[in-house]
Amino acid sequence: MPFSSKKDAIIIASIIEKETPQIKELKLVSGVIMNRLKSGIPLGMDSTIVYEFTNGNPKNMRSIKQSDLERNTKYNTRKFSGLPPSAIGNPGKLAIEAALNPEKTDFLFFVADGSGGHVFAKTLSEHNKNVAKWRKIEKNKN
């Protein structure tokens, strides 16, 4: 495991909890997080960026802005590698289990698929194609 403390396990579990509502994806998301931590590349998790500007309060929710992505904060996991300084919510038992038992995978990326789940990718090229598909879905919803 690329972490050594209970605190880190809870931080990871809190990210998993916020990233997917799909029980079947919890361990896979955990595997992606572990791969990124081991590789030293930023986690790139939107949930941590959202936590920063909402202060954990869903009433403060809005779309992520480019300025959010450029901010030099400890919760900007797109900009900095490693974990944020604290949990971004209260993880449930299944998310904690997923953090401690990640699925072995080669995936490094995931993005929403428009159905409440995610599509996973091994390469940035694959991921960029998946993001383009997601943006089309978002555009059609609006």
Contact map, one row per residue, 1 for C-alpha under 8 A:
1111000000000000000000000000000001000000000000000000000000000000000000000000000000000000000000000000000000000000000000000000000000000000000000
1111000000000000000000000000000001001100000000000000000000000000000000000000000000000000000000000000000000000000000000000000000000000000000000
1111100110000000000000000000000000000000000000000000000000000000000000000000000000000000000000000000000000000000000000000000000000000000000000
1111110100000000000000000000000000000000000000000000000000000000000000000000000000000000000000000000000000000000000000000000000000000000000000
0011111110000000000000000000000000000000000000000000000000000000000000000000000000000000000000000000000000000000000000000000000000000000000000
0001111111000000000000000000000000000000000000000000000000000000000000000000000000000000000000000000000000000000000000000000000000000000000000
0000111111100000000000000000000000000000000000000000000000000000000000000000000000000100000000000000000000000000000000000000000000000000000000
0011111111110000000000000000000000000000000000000000000000000000000000000000000000100000000000000000000000000000000000000000000000000000000000
0010111111111000000000000000000000000000000000000000000000000000000000000000000000000000000000010011000000000000000000000000000000000000000000
0000011111111100000000000000000000000000000000000000000000000000000000000000000000000010001000010010000000000000000000000000000000000000000000
0000001111111110000000000000000000000000000000000000000000000000000000000000000000110111000000000000000000000000000000000000000000000000000000
0000000111111111000000000000010010000000000000000000000000000000000000000000000000100010000000000010000000000000000000000000000000000000000000
0000000011111111100000000000010000000000000000000000000000000000000000000000000000000000001100110110000000000000000000000000000000000000000000
0000000001111111110000000000000000000000000000000000000000000000000000000000000000000011111000110000000000000000000000000000000000000000000000
0000000000111111111000000000000000000000000010110000000000000000000000000000000000000011100000000000000000000000000000000000000000000000000000
0000000000011111111100000100110000000000000000000000000000000000000000000000000000000000001000100110000000000000000000000000000000000000000000
0000000000001111111110000100000000000000000000000000000000000000000000000000000000000000001100100000000000000000000000000000000000000000000000
0000000000000111111110000000000000000000000000100000000000000000000000000000000000000000100000000000000000000000000000000000000000000000000000
0000000000000011111110000000100000000000000011100000000000000000000000000000000000000000000000000000000000000000000000000000000000000000000000
0000000000000001111111101100100000000000000000000000000000000000000000000000000000000000000000000000000000000000000111000000000000000000000000
0000000000000000111111100000000000000000000000000000000000000000000000000000000000000000000000000000000000000000000110000000000000000000000000
0000000000000000000111111100000000000000000000000000000000000000000000000000000000000000000000000000000000000000000110000000000000000000000000
0000000000000000000111111100000000000000000000000000000000000000000000000000000000000000000001000000000000000000000000000000000000000000000000
0000000000000000000001111111000000000000000000000000000000000000000000000000000000000000000000000000000000000000000000000000000000000000000000
0000000000000000000101111111100000000000000000000000000000000000000000000000000000000000000000000000000000000000000010000000000000000000000000
0000000000000001100101111111110000000000000000000000000000000000000000000000000000000000000001100100000000000000000000000000000000000000000000
0000000000000000000000011111111000000000000000000000000000000000000000000000000000000000000000100110111000000000000000000000000000000000000000
0000000000000000000000011111111100000000000000000000000000000000000000000000000000000000000000000000011110000000000000000000000000000000000000
0000000000000001001100001111111110000000000000000000000000000000000000000000000000000000000000000000010000000100000000000000000000000000000000
0000000000011001000000000111111111000000000000000000000000000000000000000000000000000000000000000110111000000000000000000000000000000000000000
0000000000000000000000000011111111100000000000000000000000000000000000000000000000000000000000000000011110100000000000000000000000000000000000
0000000000000000000000000001111111110000000000000000000000000000000000000000000000000000000000000000000011111000000000000000000000000000000000
0000000000010000000000000000111111111000001000000000000000000000000000000000000000000000000000000000000000010000000000000000000000000000000000
1100000000000000000000000000011111111100000000000000000000000000000000000000000000000000000000000000010000000000000000000000000000000000000000
0000000000000000000000000000001111111110000000000000000000000000000000000000000000000000000000000000000001110000000000000000000000000000000000
0000000000000000000000000000000111111111111000000000000000000000000000000000000000000000000000000000000000010000000000000000000000000000000000
0100000000000000000000000000000011111111111000000000000000000000000000000000000011000000000000000000000000000000000000000000000000000000000000
0100000000000000000000000000000001111111100000000000000000000000000000000000000000000000000000000000000000000000000000000000000000000000000000
0000000000000000000000000000000000111111100000000000000000000000000000000000000000000000000000000000000000000000000000000000000000000000000000
0000000000000000000000000000000000011111110000000000000000000000000000000000000011000000000000000000000000000000000000000000000000000000000000
0000000000000000000000000000000000011111111000000000000000000000000000000000000011000000000000000000000000000000000000000000000000000000000000
0000000000000000000000000000000000011001111100000000000000000000000000000000111111000000000000000000000000000000000000000000000000000000000000
0000000000000000000000000000000010011000111110000000000000000000000000000000110111100000000000000000000000000000000000000000000000000000000000
0000000000000000000000000000000000000000011111000000000000000000000000000001111000000000000000000000000000000000000000000000000000000000000000
0000000000000010001000000000000000000000001111111000000000000000000000000000110000000000000000000000000000000000000000000000000000000000000000
0000000000000000001000000000000000000000000111111100000000000000000000000000110000000000000000000000000000000000000000000000000000000000000000
0000000000000010011000000000000000000000000011111110000000000000000000000000000000000001000000000000000000000000000000000000000000000000000000
0000000000000010000000000000000000000000000011111111000000000000000000000011100000010001000000000000000000000000000000000000000000000000000000
0000000000000000000000000000000000000000000011111111100000000001000110000011100000000000000000000000000000000000000000000000000000000000000000
0000000000000000000000000000000000000000000001111111110000001001000000000000000000000000000000000000000000000000000000000000000000000000000000
0000000000000000000000000000000000000000000000111111111110000000000000000010000000000001000000000000000000000000000000000000000000000000000000
0000000000000000000000000000000000000000000000011111111100000000000000000011000000000000000000000000000000000000000000000000000000000000000000
0000000000000000000000000000000000000000000000001111111100011000000100000000000000000000000000000000000000000000000000000000000000000000000000
0000000000000000000000000000000000000000000000000111111111111000000000000000000000000000000000000000000000000000000000000000000000000000000000
0000000000000000000000000000000000000000000000000011111110010000000000000000000000000000000000000000000000000000000000000000000000000000000000
0000000000000000000000000000000000000000000000000011111111000000000000000000000000000001100000000000000000000000000000000000000000000000000000
0000000000000000000000000000000000000000000000000010011111111000000000000000000000000000000000000000000000000000000000000000000000000000000000
0000000000000000000000000000000000000000000000000000010111111000000000000000000000000000000000000000000000000000000000000000000000000000000000
0000000000000000000000000000000000000000000000000000010011111000000000000000000000000000000000000000000000000000000000000000000000000000000000
0000000000000000000000000000000000000000000000000000111011111100000000000000000000000000000000000000000000000000000000000000000000000000000000
0000000000000000000000000000000000000000000000000100110011111110000000000000000000000000000000000000000000000000000000000000000000000000000000
0000000000000000000000000000000000000000000000000000000000011111000000000000000000000000000000000000000000000000000000000000000000000000000000
0000000000000000000000000000000000000000000000000000000000001111100000000000000000000000000000000000000000000000000000000000000000000000000000
0000000000000000000000000000000000000000000000001100000000000111110110000000000000000000000000000000000000000000000000000000000000000000000000
0000000000000000000000000000000000000000000000000000000000000011111110000000000000000000000000000000000000000000000000000000000000000000000000
0000000000000000000000000000000000000000000000000000000000000001111111000000000000000000000000000000000000000000000000000000000000000000000000
0000000000000000000000000000000000000000000000000000000000000000111111100000000000000000000000000000000000000000000000000000000000000000000000
0000000000000000000000000000000000000000000000001000100000000001111111100001000000000000000000000000000000000000000000000000000000000000000000
0000000000000000000000000000000000000000000000001000000000000001111111100001011000000000000000000000000000000000000000000000000000000000000000
0000000000000000000000000000000000000000000000000000000000000000011111110000001000000000000000000000000000000000000000000000000000000000000000
0000000000000000000000000000000000000000000000000000000000000000001111111001000000000000000000000000000000000000000000000000000000000000000000
0000000000000000000000000000000000000000000000000000000000000000000001111101001000000000000000000000000000000000000000000000000000000000000000
0000000000000000000000000000000000000000000000000000000000000000000000111111000000000000000000000000000000000000000000000000000000000000000000
0000000000000000000000000000000000000000000000000000000000000000000000011111100100011000000000000000000000000000000000000000000000000000000000
0000000000000000000000000000000000000000000000011011000000000000000000001111100000111000000000000000000000000000000000000000000000000000000000
0000000000000000000000000000000000000000000100011001000000000000000110111111111100010000000000000000000000000000000000000000000000000000000000
0000000000000000000000000000000000000000011111011000000000000000000000000111111111110000000000000000000000000000000000000000000000000000000000
0000000000000000000000000000000000000000011111000000000000000000000010000001111110000000000000000000000000000000000000000000000000000000000000
0000000000000000000000000000000000000000010100000000000000000000000011010001111110000000000000000000000000000000000000000000000000000000000000
0000000000000000000000000000000000000000011000000000000000000000000000000101111111000000000000000000000000000000000000000000000000000000000000
0000000000000000000000000000000000001001111000000000000000000000000000000000111111100000000000000000000000000000000000000000000000000000000000
0000000000000000000000000000000000001001111000000000000000000000000000000000100111110000000000000000000000000000000000000000000000000000000000
0000000100110000000000000000000000000000001000000000000000000000000000000010100011111000000000000000000000000000000000000000000000000000000000
0000000000100000000000000000000000000000000000010000000000000000000000000111100001111110000000000000000000000000000000000000000000000000000000
0000000000000000000000000000000000000000000000000000000000000000000000000110000000111110000000000000000000000000000000000000000000000000000000
0000001000100000000000000000000000000000000000000000000000000000000000000000000000011111000000000000000000000000000000000000000000000000000000
0000000001110110000000000000000000000000000000000000000000000000000000000000000000011111110000000000000000000000000000000000000000000000000000
0000000000100110000000000000000000000000000000110010000100000000000000000000000000000111110000000000000000000000000000000000000000000000000000
0000000000000110010000000000000000000000000000000000000100000000000000000000000000000011111000000000000000000000000000000000000000000000000000
0000000000000100000000000000000000000000000000000000000000000000000000000000000000000011111100000000000000000000000000000000000000000000000000
0000000001001101100000000000000000000000000000000000000000000000000000000000000000000000111110110000000000000000000000000000000000000000000000
0000000000001000100000000000000000000000000000000000000000000000000000000000000000000000011111110000000000000000000000000000000000000000000000
0000000000000000000000000000000000000000000000000000000000000000000000000000000000000000001111111000000000000000000000000000000000000000000000
0000000000000000000000100100000000000000000000000000000000000000000000000000000000000000000111111100000000000000000000000000000000000000000000
0000000000001101100000000110000000000000000000000000000000000000000000000000000000000000001111111110000000000000000000000000000000000000000000
0000000011001100000000000000000000000000000000000000000000000000000000000000000000000000001111111111000000000000000000000000000000000000000000
0000000000000000000000000000000000000000000000000000000000000000000000000000000000000000000011111111100000000000000000000000000000000000000000
0000000000001001000000000110010000000000000000000000000000000000000000000000000000000000000001111111111000000000000000000000000000000000000000
0000000011011001000000000010010000000000000000000000000000000000000000000000000000000000000000111111110000000000000000000000000000000000000000
0000000010000000000000000000000000000000000000000000000000000000000000000000000000000000000000011111110000000000000000000000000000000000000000
0000000000000000000000000010010000000000000000000000000000000000000000000000000000000000000000001111111000000000000000000000000000000000000000
0000000000000000000000000011111001000000000000000000000000000000000000000000000000000000000000000111111100000000000000000000000000000000000000
0000000000000000000000000011011000000000000000000000000000000000000000000000000000000000000000000100111110000000000000000000000000000000000000
0000000000000000000000000001001000000000000000000000000000000000000000000000000000000000000000000000011111000000000000000000000000000000000000
0000000000000000000000000001001100000000000000000000000000000000000000000000000000000000000000000000001111100000000000000000000000000000000000
0000000000000000000000000000000100100000000000000000000000000000000000000000000000000000000000000000000111110000000000000100000000000000000000
0000000000000000000000000000001100100000000000000000000000000000000000000000000000000000000000000000000011111100000000011110000000000000000000
0000000000000000000000000000000110110000000000000000000000000000000000000000000000000000000000000000000001111100000000011110000000000000000000
0000000000000000000000000000000100000000000000000000000000000000000000000000000000000000000000000000000000111110000000011111001000000000000000
0000000000000000000000000000100000000000000000000000000000000000000000000000000000000000000000000000000000111111000001111000001000000000000000
0000000000000000000000000000000000000000000000000000000000000000000000000000000000000000000000000000000000001111100001110000001001100100000000
0000000000000000000000000000000000000000000000000000000000000000000000000000000000000000000000000000000000000111111111100000000000000100000000
0000000000000000000000000000000000000000000000000000000000000000000000000000000000000000000000000000000000000011111111100000000000000100000000
0000000000000000000000000000000000000000000000000000000000000000000000000000000000000000000000000000000000000001111111000000000000000100110000
0000000000000000000000000000000000000000000000000000000000000000000000000000000000000000000000000000000000000001111111000000000000000000000000
0000000000000000000111000000000000000000000000000000000000000000000000000000000000000000000000000000000000000001111111000000000000000000000000
0000000000000000000111001000000000000000000000000000000000000000000000000000000000000000000000000000000000000001111111100000000000000000000000
0000000000000000000100000000000000000000000000000000000000000000000000000000000000000000000000000000000000000111111111110000000000000000000000
0000000000000000000000000000000000000000000000000000000000000000000000000000000000000000000000000000000000000111100011111000000001000000000000
0000000000000000000000000000000000000000000000000000000000000000000000000000000000000000000000000000000000111110000001111100001000000000000000
0000000000000000000000000000000000000000000000000000000000000000000000000000000000000000000000000000000000111100000000111111011000000000000000
0000000000000000000000000000000000000000000000000000000000000000000000000000000000000000000000000000000001111000000000011111011000000000000000
0000000000000000000000000000000000000000000000000000000000000000000000000000000000000000000000000000000000111000000000001111111000000000000000
0000000000000000000000000000000000000000000000000000000000000000000000000000000000000000000000000000000000001000000000001111111100000000000000
0000000000000000000000000000000000000000000000000000000000000000000000000000000000000000000000000000000000000000000000000011111110000000000000
0000000000000000000000000000000000000000000000000000000000000000000000000000000000000000000000000000000000000000000000001111111111000000000000
0000000000000000000000000000000000000000000000000000000000000000000000000000000000000000000000000000000000001110000000011111111111100000000000
0000000000000000000000000000000000000000000000000000000000000000000000000000000000000000000000000000000000000000000000000001111111110000000000
0000000000000000000000000000000000000000000000000000000000000000000000000000000000000000000000000000000000000000000000000000111111111000000000
0000000000000000000000000000000000000000000000000000000000000000000000000000000000000000000000000000000000000010000000100000011111111100000000
0000000000000000000000000000000000000000000000000000000000000000000000000000000000000000000000000000000000000010000000000000001111111110000000
0000000000000000000000000000000000000000000000000000000000000000000000000000000000000000000000000000000000000000000000000000000111111111000000
0000000000000000000000000000000000000000000000000000000000000000000000000000000000000000000000000000000000000000000000000000000011111111100000
0000000000000000000000000000000000000000000000000000000000000000000000000000000000000000000000000000000000000011110000000000000001111111110000
0000000000000000000000000000000000000000000000000000000000000000000000000000000000000000000000000000000000000000000000000000000000111111111000
0000000000000000000000000000000000000000000000000000000000000000000000000000000000000000000000000000000000000000000000000000000000011111111100
0000000000000000000000000000000000000000000000000000000000000000000000000000000000000000000000000000000000000000010000000000000000001111111110
0000000000000000000000000000000000000000000000000000000000000000000000000000000000000000000000000000000000000000010000000000000000000111111111
0000000000000000000000000000000000000000000000000000000000000000000000000000000000000000000000000000000000000000000000000000000000000011111111
0000000000000000000000000000000000000000000000000000000000000000000000000000000000000000000000000000000000000000000000000000000000000001111111
0000000000000000000000000000000000000000000000000000000000000000000000000000000000000000000000000000000000000000000000000000000000000000111111
0000000000000000000000000000000000000000000000000000000000000000000000000000000000000000000000000000000000000000000000000000000000000000011111
